[in-house]
Amino acid sequence: MASKKHPVVLRFEGMDPRDIGGYEAHRYRKGGDLGHIDRNKP
């Protein structure tokens, strides 16, 4: 049984069409320090 001591809270904010470029860069792991990324995992 899962512990109820530390509940998980997720907050989401709406996206504007102008934000898609940053979202895609994150999704495809483009740019920035990528040394911590395991590219063999999906």
ZIBEL-V439611 format. One record per pair of residues at least 24 apart in sequence whose C-alpha atoms are under 7 Angstrom apart, sorted by the first residue. I is the first residue (numbers start at 1). J is the second residue. D is the distance in whole Angstrom. If there is no record, write none. Layout:
# ZIBEL-V439611
[[I,J,D] [I,J,D]]
This chain:
# ZIBEL-V439611
none
